[in-house]
Amino acid sequence: MKSRVIKIVSSLAIGLGIAAAPASSYAATPKTMKVHYIDVGQGDSIYIKAPNGEDIVIDGGNKGKGNAVVSYLKKQKVDDIEVLISTHPDADHIGGLDEIINAFKVENVYAPKVSNNTQAYKDFLNAVKKKKLKVQTAQAGVKLSVKDVNAQIVGPTKTYANSDLNDWSAVVHMAYKKNTFLFTGDAETKAEADMIKAKKTLRADVLKVGHHGAKTSTSKNFLDVVKPKYAVISVGKNSYGHPTSQVVNLLKNSKASILRTDQSGTIIITGDGSSYSVKKSR
């Protein structure tokens, strides 16, 4: 009787081992941080899928681009947005945010404490009010709640004149293990110098180039501190000369790999915690 029990237990153990083997042979899907620099023409819109699933949106492109961004987000299976950031109230950044807010459940909205009298800005505020949300102040020192990611707002570090909307830009730094990203909105050289002086965390492998490559942003001093490996320029057909040859040459001299949405379409940079992969839509 005793030997029969031993045989039954042994058979069960073998059976369980066989059943468990296929499960153990599958490695867990590695977590990644995926940043989508959405092609919205002359403007900015960035979607971030954090390693633990949080959805983050920075800017929504120009007026009339909101529906295209909403469509893109839905294709990425976004059902709600944990963090939405309006870097500043210029129309080519804030213009599509009302449509995004109306289309999704949004948990947290951040914007710098500066206003504008444009219809785009008013539509943004109305959408926030309609959803009974509160705009939290985007300023240096604010930490964003993103699991396993050190996400913080590093600018603006001070107040500027209402006429200096670009320098009010919310500048966001994100680090996932060894992956580092810096999102600069339209911050110009004055704001860059102030962030450097305030000793904010600016070093990043991936830089969203300020103000679409305008010569009023992306100083040599700033690049010397950031030391980017990749420089993404969100830009479309424009009459401003963006990106300027001055900025392009500075980026080349810094040895950064330049990526442009007007040339490559939507650009997706994926970090696995140590390395990066780049995907272009065209």
Secondary structure by P-SEA (a helix, b strand, c coil): caaaaaaaaaaaaaaaaaaacccccccccbbbbbbbbcccccbbbbbbbcccbbbbbcccccccaaaaaaaaaaaaccccccbbbccccccccccaaaaaaaaccccbbbbcccccccaaaaaaaaaaaaaccccccccccccccccccccccccccccccccccccccbbbbbbcccbbbbbbccccaaaaaaaaaacccccccccccccccccccccaaaaaaacccbbbbbccccccccccaaaaaaaaaacccccccccccbbbbbbccccbbbbbcc
